[in-house]
Amino acid sequence: MPFRSFPKVDAVETVDRAAEEAIRTTGIEARLILCTLRHFSRDQSLETARLLERFSGSRVVALDLAADEAGHPIDAHVPAFRWALERGYARTAHAGEATRERLRTRLTGPPRR
């Protein structure tokens, strides 16, 4: 059977509901970080970022960038991170996983803890 893409909105809703149930069951708090991948296009990355707004008020709290850095510069993802920054969403990015030089690459905005 060919692979079918699960709609992003459905995926986030499903995980958000599961997190809510787990919190009720265990009493352990949880938050969700939406992840865009380095091999995604600018539009795909922005689509992921815009889900933050759609899920405002839920367990979704931040945008992340992950995956292999080699051959996948951050250029396509800067608009998504800028979008999140301008709206006050937390951002995180995996860096330095491929080379030390990549660790020096920085997205817009200072880290927020």
BELNORRA-V58472 format. One record per backbone hydrogen bond with DSSP energy under -1.0 kcal/mol. NH is the residue of the N-H (numbers start at 0). CO is the residue of the C=O. Records with the same first field share a line. If there is no record, write none. Layout:
BEGIN
NH->CO ; CO
END
This chain:
BEGIN
10->6
11->7
12->8
13->9
14->10
15->11
16->12
17->13
18->14
19->15
20->16
21->17
22->18
23->19
24->20
25->21
26->22
31->58
33->61
35->63
37->65
39->36
44->40
45->41
46->42
47->43
48->44
49->45
51->48
53->49
54->50
55->52
57->54
60->31
62->89
63->33
64->91
65->35
71->68
76->73
77->73
80->76
81->77
82->78
83->79
84->80
85->81
87->84
88->83
89->60
91->62
93->64
103->100
104->101
END
